[in-house]
């Protein structure tokens, strides 16, 4: 196994800009996915029946 001592790796400006742009795009995409997921959860919550409350509000004729 080789060990690298004093290895100096330099990126070109174009490569650095490309990697930075890809990282920003990935971060924005992830944030959008999380936002959409939370929005769908809220919308789905409107269509669910409140099962816990429904049990307590229903009265029998006894």
PyMOL Python script that loads the backbone (N, CA, C, O; Angstrom):
from pymol import cmd

cmd.read_pdbstr("""\
ATOM      1  N   UNK A   1       0.840  -1.177   0.000  1.00  0.00           N
ATOM      2  CA  UNK A   1       0.000   0.000   0.000  1.00  0.00           C
ATOM      3  C   UNK A   1       0.883   1.236   0.000  1.00  0.00           C
ATOM      4  O   UNK A   1       1.814   1.351   0.797  1.00  0.00           O
ATOM      5  N   UNK A   2       0.584   2.138  -0.885  1.00  0.00           N
ATOM      6  CA  UNK A   2       1.382   3.349  -0.990  1.00  0.00           C
ATOM      7  C   UNK A   2       0.882   4.384   0.007  1.00  0.00           C
ATOM      8  O   UNK A   2      -0.323   4.525   0.220  1.00  0.00           O
ATOM      9  N   UNK A   3       1.792   5.087   0.597  1.00  0.00           N
ATOM     10  CA  UNK A   3       1.423   6.224   1.426  1.00  0.00           C
ATOM     11  C   UNK A   3       1.886   7.478   0.715  1.00  0.00           C
ATOM     12  O   UNK A   3       3.001   7.548   0.198  1.00  0.00           O
ATOM     13  N   UNK A   4       1.030   8.442   0.699  1.00  0.00           N
ATOM     14  CA  UNK A   4       1.344   9.683   0.012  1.00  0.00           C
ATOM     15  C   UNK A   4       1.705  10.739   1.048  1.00  0.00           C
ATOM     16  O   UNK A   4       0.876  11.149   1.861  1.00  0.00           O
ATOM     17  N   UNK A   5       2.926  11.156   1.000  1.00  0.00           N
ATOM     18  CA  UNK A   5       3.381  12.223   1.877  1.00  0.00           C
ATOM     19  C   UNK A   5       3.578  13.469   1.039  1.00  0.00           C
ATOM     20  O   UNK A   5       4.100  13.425  -0.075  1.00  0.00           O
ATOM     21  N   UNK A   6       3.151  14.569   1.602  1.00  0.00           N
ATOM     22  CA  UNK A   6       3.295  15.862   0.922  1.00  0.00           C
ATOM     23  C   UNK A   6       2.637  15.865  -0.451  1.00  0.00           C
ATOM     24  O   UNK A   6       3.189  16.420  -1.400  1.00  0.00           O
ATOM     25  N   UNK A   7       1.487  15.263  -0.564  1.00  0.00           N
ATOM     26  CA  UNK A   7       0.755  15.249  -1.823  1.00  0.00           C
ATOM     27  C   UNK A   7      -0.048  16.536  -1.929  1.00  0.00           C
ATOM     28  O   UNK A   7      -0.843  16.864  -1.048  1.00  0.00           O
ATOM     29  N   UNK A   8       0.165  17.236  -2.986  1.00  0.00           N
ATOM     30  CA  UNK A   8      -0.512  18.511  -3.203  1.00  0.00           C
ATOM     31  C   UNK A   8      -1.421  18.355  -4.412  1.00  0.00           C
ATOM     32  O   UNK A   8      -0.948  18.322  -5.548  1.00  0.00           O
ATOM     33  N   UNK A   9      -2.714  18.260  -4.174  1.00  0.00           N
ATOM     34  CA  UNK A   9      -3.675  18.097  -5.262  1.00  0.00           C
ATOM     35  C   UNK A   9      -4.372  19.436  -5.461  1.00  0.00           C
ATOM     36  O   UNK A   9      -4.958  19.995  -4.534  1.00  0.00           O
ATOM     37  N   UNK A  10      -4.296  19.926  -6.666  1.00  0.00           N
ATOM     38  CA  UNK A  10      -4.913  21.217  -6.970  1.00  0.00           C
ATOM     39  C   UNK A  10      -5.956  21.031  -8.070  1.00  0.00           C
ATOM     40  O   UNK A  10      -5.746  20.310  -9.046  1.00  0.00           O
ATOM     41  N   UNK A  11      -7.068  21.697  -7.878  1.00  0.00           N
ATOM     42  CA  UNK A  11      -8.110  21.661  -8.889  1.00  0.00           C
ATOM     43  C   UNK A  11      -7.982  22.895  -9.767  1.00  0.00           C
ATOM     44  O   UNK A  11      -7.533  23.954  -9.328  1.00  0.00           O
ATOM     45  N   UNK A  12      -8.379  22.733 -10.986  1.00  0.00           N
ATOM     46  CA  UNK A  12      -8.443  23.903 -11.849  1.00  0.00           C
ATOM     47  C   UNK A  12      -9.634  24.744 -11.427  1.00  0.00           C
ATOM     48  O   UNK A  12     -10.553  24.249 -10.775  1.00  0.00           O
ATOM     49  N   UNK A  13      -9.617  25.986 -11.792  1.00  0.00           N
ATOM     50  CA  UNK A  13     -10.727  26.874 -11.440  1.00  0.00           C
ATOM     51  C   UNK A  13     -12.038  26.374 -12.042  1.00  0.00           C
ATOM     52  O   UNK A  13     -13.085  26.442 -11.399  1.00  0.00           O
ATOM     53  N   UNK A  14     -11.982  25.879 -13.261  1.00  0.00           N
ATOM     54  CA  UNK A  14     -13.186  25.384 -13.925  1.00  0.00           C
ATOM     55  C   UNK A  14     -13.750  24.174 -13.196  1.00  0.00           C
ATOM     56  O   UNK A  14     -14.962  24.070 -13.009  1.00  0.00           O
ATOM     57  N   UNK A  15     -12.877  23.256 -12.783  1.00  0.00           N
ATOM     58  CA  UNK A  15     -13.337  22.077 -12.049  1.00  0.00           C
ATOM     59  C   UNK A  15     -13.916  22.473 -10.695  1.00  0.00           C
ATOM     60  O   UNK A  15     -14.935  21.932 -10.265  1.00  0.00           O
ATOM     61  N   UNK A  16     -13.265  23.413 -10.032  1.00  0.00           N
ATOM     62  CA  UNK A  16     -13.761  23.870  -8.729  1.00  0.00           C
ATOM     63  C   UNK A  16     -15.135  24.522  -8.868  1.00  0.00           C
ATOM     64  O   UNK A  16     -16.024  24.275  -8.053  1.00  0.00           O
ATOM     65  N   UNK A  17     -15.314  25.351  -9.892  1.00  0.00           N
ATOM     66  CA  UNK A  17     -16.621  25.978 -10.130  1.00  0.00           C
ATOM     67  C   UNK A  17     -17.676  24.929 -10.435  1.00  0.00           C
ATOM     68  O   UNK A  17     -18.801  25.021  -9.944  1.00  0.00           O
ATOM     69  N   UNK A  18     -17.324  23.926 -11.244  1.00  0.00           N
ATOM     70  CA  UNK A  18     -18.273  22.870 -11.601  1.00  0.00           C
ATOM     71  C   UNK A  18     -18.689  22.086 -10.365  1.00  0.00           C
ATOM     72  O   UNK A  18     -19.876  21.830 -10.161  1.00  0.00           O
ATOM     73  N   UNK A  19     -17.717  21.702  -9.538  1.00  0.00           N
ATOM     74  CA  UNK A  19     -18.045  20.939  -8.328  1.00  0.00           C
ATOM     75  C   UNK A  19     -18.888  21.767  -7.360  1.00  0.00           C
ATOM     76  O   UNK A  19     -19.811  21.242  -6.738  1.00  0.00           O
ATOM     77  N   UNK A  20     -18.578  23.048  -7.232  1.00  0.00           N
ATOM     78  CA  UNK A  20     -19.356  23.922  -6.361  1.00  0.00           C
ATOM     79  C   UNK A  20     -20.783  24.070  -6.876  1.00  0.00           C
ATOM     80  O   UNK A  20     -21.734  24.039  -6.095  1.00  0.00           O
ATOM     81  N   UNK A  21     -20.933  24.231  -8.188  1.00  0.00           N
ATOM     82  CA  UNK A  21     -22.270  24.348  -8.778  1.00  0.00           C
ATOM     83  C   UNK A  21     -23.075  23.066  -8.568  1.00  0.00           C
ATOM     84  O   UNK A  21     -24.268  23.122  -8.272  1.00  0.00           O
ATOM     85  N   UNK A  22     -22.424  21.914  -8.719  1.00  0.00           N
ATOM     86  CA  UNK A  22     -23.119  20.643  -8.496  1.00  0.00           C
ATOM     87  C   UNK A  22     -23.518  20.479  -7.033  1.00  0.00           C
ATOM     88  O   UNK A  22     -24.599  19.968  -6.739  1.00  0.00           O
ATOM     89  N   UNK A  23     -22.660  20.905  -6.123  1.00  0.00           N
ATOM     90  CA  UNK A  23     -22.987  20.806  -4.693  1.00  0.00           C
ATOM     91  C   UNK A  23     -24.156  21.712  -4.332  1.00  0.00           C
ATOM     92  O   UNK A  23     -25.033  21.320  -3.564  1.00  0.00           O
ATOM     93  N   UNK A  24     -24.170  22.921  -4.883  1.00  0.00           N
ATOM     94  CA  UNK A  24     -25.279  23.845  -4.621  1.00  0.00           C
ATOM     95  C   UNK A  24     -26.572  23.289  -5.191  1.00  0.00           C
ATOM     96  O   UNK A  24     -27.613  23.345  -4.536  1.00  0.00           O
ATOM     97  N   UNK A  25     -26.519  22.755  -6.401  1.00  0.00           N
ATOM     98  CA  UNK A  25     -27.714  22.176  -7.029  1.00  0.00           C
ATOM     99  C   UNK A  25     -28.246  20.989  -6.220  1.00  0.00           C
ATOM    100  O   UNK A  25     -29.456  20.858  -6.031  1.00  0.00           O
ATOM    101  N   UNK A  26     -27.350  20.131  -5.748  1.00  0.00           N
ATOM    102  CA  UNK A  26     -27.760  18.975  -4.954  1.00  0.00           C
ATOM    103  C   UNK A  26     -28.396  19.419  -3.648  1.00  0.00           C
ATOM    104  O   UNK A  26     -29.377  18.825  -3.201  1.00  0.00           O
ATOM    105  N   UNK A  27     -27.846  20.459  -3.032  1.00  0.00           N
ATOM    106  CA  UNK A  27     -28.388  20.963  -1.776  1.00  0.00           C
ATOM    107  C   UNK A  27     -29.777  21.557  -1.991  1.00  0.00           C
ATOM    108  O   UNK A  27     -30.683  21.321  -1.192  1.00  0.00           O
ATOM    109  N   UNK A  28     -29.948  22.323  -3.063  1.00  0.00           N
ATOM    110  CA  UNK A  28     -31.251  22.911  -3.364  1.00  0.00           C
ATOM    111  C   UNK A  28     -32.266  21.833  -3.700  1.00  0.00           C
ATOM    112  O   UNK A  28     -33.430  21.935  -3.312  1.00  0.00           O
ATOM    113  N   UNK A  29     -31.842  20.811  -4.410  1.00  0.00           N
ATOM    114  CA  UNK A  29     -32.732  19.710  -4.759  1.00  0.00           C
ATOM    115  C   UNK A  29     -33.196  18.980  -3.509  1.00  0.00           C
ATOM    116  O   UNK A  29     -34.371  18.632  -3.389  1.00  0.00           O
ATOM    117  N   UNK A  30     -32.272  18.745  -2.575  1.00  0.00           N
ATOM    118  CA  UNK A  30     -32.615  18.071  -1.327  1.00  0.00           C
ATOM    119  C   UNK A  30     -33.595  18.911  -0.514  1.00  0.00           C
ATOM    120  O   UNK A  30     -34.564  18.383   0.031  1.00  0.00           O
ATOM    121  N   UNK A  31     -33.345  20.213  -0.432  1.00  0.00           N
ATOM    122  CA  UNK A  31     -34.242  21.096   0.319  1.00  0.00           C
ATOM    123  C   UNK A  31     -35.626  21.105  -0.312  1.00  0.00           C
ATOM    124  O   UNK A  31     -36.628  21.118   0.404  1.00  0.00           O
ATOM    125  N   UNK A  32     -35.700  21.098  -1.634  1.00  0.00           N
ATOM    126  CA  UNK A  32     -36.986  21.066  -2.321  1.00  0.00           C
ATOM    127  C   UNK A  32     -37.713  19.755  -2.038  1.00  0.00           C
ATOM    128  O   UNK A  32     -38.923  19.753  -1.812  1.00  0.00           O
ATOM    129  N   UNK A  33     -36.981  18.636  -2.049  1.00  0.00           N
ATOM    130  CA  UNK A  33     -37.586  17.343  -1.752  1.00  0.00           C
ATOM    131  C   UNK A  33     -38.161  17.309  -0.343  1.00  0.00           C
ATOM    132  O   UNK A  33     -39.263  16.802  -0.134  1.00  0.00           O
ATOM    133  N   UNK A  34     -37.431  17.837   0.614  1.00  0.00           N
ATOM    134  CA  UNK A  34     -37.903  17.852   2.007  1.00  0.00           C
ATOM    135  C   UNK A  34     -39.130  18.736   2.130  1.00  0.00           C
ATOM    136  O   UNK A  34     -40.085  18.374   2.818  1.00  0.00           O
ATOM    137  N   UNK A  35     -39.121  19.882   1.479  1.00  0.00           N
ATOM    138  CA  UNK A  35     -40.263  20.794   1.530  1.00  0.00           C
ATOM    139  C   UNK A  35     -41.503  20.150   0.921  1.00  0.00           C
ATOM    140  O   UNK A  35     -42.593  20.238   1.487  1.00  0.00           O
ATOM    141  N   UNK A  36     -41.339  19.500  -0.235  1.00  0.00           N
ATOM    142  CA  UNK A  36     -42.478  18.827  -0.872  1.00  0.00           C
ATOM    143  C   UNK A  36     -43.001  17.686  -0.002  1.00  0.00           C
ATOM    144  O   UNK A  36     -44.213  17.494   0.105  1.00  0.00           O
ATOM    145  N   UNK A  37     -42.112  16.940   0.611  1.00  0.00           N
ATOM    146  CA  UNK A  37     -42.515  15.841   1.488  1.00  0.00           C
ATOM    147  C   UNK A  37     -43.361  16.365   2.642  1.00  0.00           C
ATOM    148  O   UNK A  37     -44.404  15.795   2.961  1.00  0.00           O
ATOM    149  N   UNK A  38     -42.913  17.448   3.266  1.00  0.00           N
ATOM    150  CA  UNK A  38     -43.667  18.021   4.381  1.00  0.00           C
ATOM    151  C   UNK A  38     -45.012  18.574   3.920  1.00  0.00           C
ATOM    152  O   UNK A  38     -46.007  18.465   4.637  1.00  0.00           O
ATOM    153  N   UNK A  39     -45.045  19.165   2.729  1.00  0.00           N
ATOM    154  CA  UNK A  39     -46.293  19.681   2.184  1.00  0.00           C
ATOM    155  C   UNK A  39     -47.292  18.548   1.950  1.00  0.00           C
ATOM    156  O   UNK A  39     -48.467  18.677   2.293  1.00  0.00           O
ATOM    157  N   UNK A  40     -46.828  17.436   1.366  1.00  0.00           N
ATOM    158  CA  UNK A  40     -47.716  16.305   1.127  1.00  0.00           C
ATOM    159  C   UNK A  40     -48.211  15.701   2.436  1.00  0.00           C
ATOM    160  O   UNK A  40     -49.347  15.232   2.512  1.00  0.00           O
ATOM    161  N   UNK A  41     -47.377  15.707   3.458  1.00  0.00           N
ATOM    162  CA  UNK A  41     -47.814  15.210   4.770  1.00  0.00           C
ATOM    163  C   UNK A  41     -48.945  16.073   5.325  1.00  0.00           C
ATOM    164  O   UNK A  41     -49.921  15.557   5.869  1.00  0.00           O
ATOM    165  N   UNK A  42     -48.805  17.386   5.181  1.00  0.00           N
ATOM    166  CA  UNK A  42     -49.847  18.294   5.665  1.00  0.00           C
ATOM    167  C   UNK A  42     -51.146  18.099   4.893  1.00  0.00           C
ATOM    168  O   UNK A  42     -52.227  18.054   5.480  1.00  0.00           O
ATOM    169  N   UNK A  43     -51.032  17.984   3.574  1.00  0.00           N
ATOM    170  CA  UNK A  43     -52.226  17.795   2.745  1.00  0.00           C
ATOM    171  C   UNK A  43     -52.891  16.462   3.089  1.00  0.00           C
ATOM    172  O   UNK A  43     -54.115  16.389   3.194  1.00  0.00           O
ATOM    173  N   UNK A  44     -52.094  15.414   3.263  1.00  0.00           N
ATOM    174  CA  UNK A  44     -52.655  14.111   3.613  1.00  0.00           C
ATOM    175  C   UNK A  44     -53.329  14.162   4.982  1.00  0.00           C
ATOM    176  O   UNK A  44     -54.301  13.446   5.219  1.00  0.00           O
ATOM    177  N   UNK A  45     -52.828  14.992   5.871  1.00  0.00           N
ATOM    178  CA  UNK A  45     -53.429  15.139   7.197  1.00  0.00           C
ATOM    179  C   UNK A  45     -54.843  15.692   7.132  1.00  0.00           C
ATOM    180  O   UNK A  45     -55.662  15.392   8.000  1.00  0.00           O
ATOM    181  N   UNK A  46     -55.140  16.490   6.124  1.00  0.00           N
ATOM    182  CA  UNK A  46     -56.488  17.030   5.981  1.00  0.00           C
ATOM    183  C   UNK A  46     -57.504  15.954   5.605  1.00  0.00           C
ATOM    184  O   UNK A  46     -58.689  16.092   5.906  1.00  0.00           O
ATOM    185  N   UNK A  47     -57.056  14.899   4.961  1.00  0.00           N
ATOM    186  CA  UNK A  47     -57.962  13.871   4.481  1.00  0.00           C
ATOM    187  C   UNK A  47     -58.117  12.703   5.452  1.00  0.00           C
ATOM    188  O   UNK A  47     -58.945  11.821   5.225  1.00  0.00           O
ATOM    189  N   UNK A  48     -57.343  12.685   6.519  1.00  0.00           N
ATOM    190  CA  UNK A  48     -57.453  11.616   7.494  1.00  0.00           C
ATOM    191  C   UNK A  48     -58.564  11.947   8.488  1.00  0.00           C
ATOM    192  O   UNK A  48     -58.741  13.103   8.870  1.00  0.00           O
ATOM    193  N   UNK A  49     -59.305  10.927   8.899  1.00  0.00           N
ATOM    194  CA  UNK A  49     -60.312  11.143   9.928  1.00  0.00           C
ATOM    195  C   UNK A  49     -59.632  11.143  11.284  1.00  0.00           C
ATOM    196  O   UNK A  49     -58.736  10.333  11.519  1.00  0.00           O
ATOM    197  N   UNK A  50     -60.023  12.003  12.154  1.00  0.00           N
ATOM    198  CA  UNK A  50     -59.412  12.025  13.487  1.00  0.00           C
ATOM    199  C   UNK A  50     -59.917  10.837  14.307  1.00  0.00           C
ATOM    200  O   UNK A  50     -60.879  10.965  15.065  1.00  0.00           O
ATOM    201  N   UNK A  51     -59.277   9.701  14.156  1.00  0.00           N
ATOM    202  CA  UNK A  51     -59.753   8.457  14.764  1.00  0.00           C
ATOM    203  C   UNK A  51     -59.822   8.541  16.281  1.00  0.00           C
ATOM    204  O   UNK A  51     -60.763   8.032  16.890  1.00  0.00           O
ATOM    205  N   UNK A  52     -58.851   9.165  16.880  1.00  0.00           N
ATOM    206  CA  UNK A  52     -58.843   9.272  18.335  1.00  0.00           C
ATOM    207  C   UNK A  52     -60.008  10.095  18.845  1.00  0.00           C
ATOM    208  O   UNK A  52     -60.651   9.712  19.822  1.00  0.00           O
ATOM    209  N   UNK A  53     -60.290  11.211  18.207  1.00  0.00           N
ATOM    210  CA  UNK A  53     -61.395  12.066  18.628  1.00  0.00           C
ATOM    211  C   UNK A  53     -62.750  11.459  18.261  1.00  0.00           C
ATOM    212  O   UNK A  53     -63.735  11.672  18.967  1.00  0.00           O
ATOM    213  N   UNK A  54     -62.804  10.722  17.186  1.00  0.00           N
ATOM    214  CA  UNK A  54     -64.058  10.150  16.746  1.00  0.00           C
ATOM    215  C   UNK A  54     -64.600   9.160  17.777  1.00  0.00           C
ATOM    216  O   UNK A  54     -65.812   9.076  17.972  1.00  0.00           O
ATOM    217  N   UNK A  55     -63.734   8.425  18.425  1.00  0.00           N
ATOM    218  CA  UNK A  55     -64.144   7.459  19.423  1.00  0.00           C
ATOM    219  C   UNK A  55     -64.827   8.151  20.601  1.00  0.00           C
ATOM    220  O   UNK A  55     -65.797   7.627  21.149  1.00  0.00           O
ATOM    221  N   UNK A  56     -64.336   9.310  20.989  1.00  0.00           N
ATOM    222  CA  UNK A  56     -64.881   9.997  22.149  1.00  0.00           C
ATOM    223  C   UNK A  56     -66.135  10.796  21.832  1.00  0.00           C
ATOM    224  O   UNK A  56     -66.908  11.094  22.743  1.00  0.00           O
ATOM    225  N   UNK A  57     -66.361  11.151  20.588  1.00  0.00           N
ATOM    226  CA  UNK A  57     -67.513  11.980  20.262  1.00  0.00           C
ATOM    227  C   UNK A  57     -68.732  11.155  19.905  1.00  0.00           C
ATOM    228  O   UNK A  57     -69.845  11.682  19.926  1.00  0.00           O
ATOM    229  N   UNK A  58     -68.571   9.892  19.580  1.00  0.00           N
ATOM    230  CA  UNK A  58     -69.703   9.057  19.214  1.00  0.00           C
ATOM    231  C   UNK A  58     -70.369   8.543  20.502  1.00  0.00           C
ATOM    232  O   UNK A  58     -69.707   7.955  21.357  1.00  0.00           O
ATOM    233  N   UNK A  59     -71.654   8.766  20.624  1.00  0.00           N
ATOM    234  CA  UNK A  59     -72.396   8.345  21.826  1.00  0.00           C
ATOM    235  C   UNK A  59     -73.359   7.223  21.459  1.00  0.00           C
ATOM    236  O   UNK A  59     -73.886   7.194  20.347  1.00  0.00           O
ATOM    237  N   UNK A  60     -73.588   6.315  22.372  1.00  0.00           N
ATOM    238  CA  UNK A  60     -74.541   5.244  22.137  1.00  0.00           C
ATOM    239  C   UNK A  60     -75.869   5.616  22.777  1.00  0.00           C
ATOM    240  O   UNK A  60     -75.931   6.538  23.591  1.00  0.00           O
ATOM    241  N   UNK A  61     -76.912   4.917  22.421  1.00  0.00           N
ATOM    242  CA  UNK A  61     -78.259   5.238  22.896  1.00  0.00           C
ATOM    243  C   UNK A  61     -78.572   4.561  24.233  1.00  0.00           C
ATOM    244  O   UNK A  61     -79.724   4.586  24.665  1.00  0.00           O
ATOM    245  N   UNK A  62     -77.603   3.968  24.891  1.00  0.00           N
ATOM    246  CA  UNK A  62     -77.898   3.267  26.153  1.00  0.00           C
ATOM    247  C   UNK A  62     -78.209   4.188  27.260  1.00  0.00           C
ATOM    248  O   UNK A  62     -78.476   3.743  28.377  1.00  0.00           O
TER     249      UNK A  62
END
""", "prot")
cmd.dss("prot")
cmd.show_as("cartoon", "prot")
cmd.util.cbc("prot")
cmd.orient("prot")
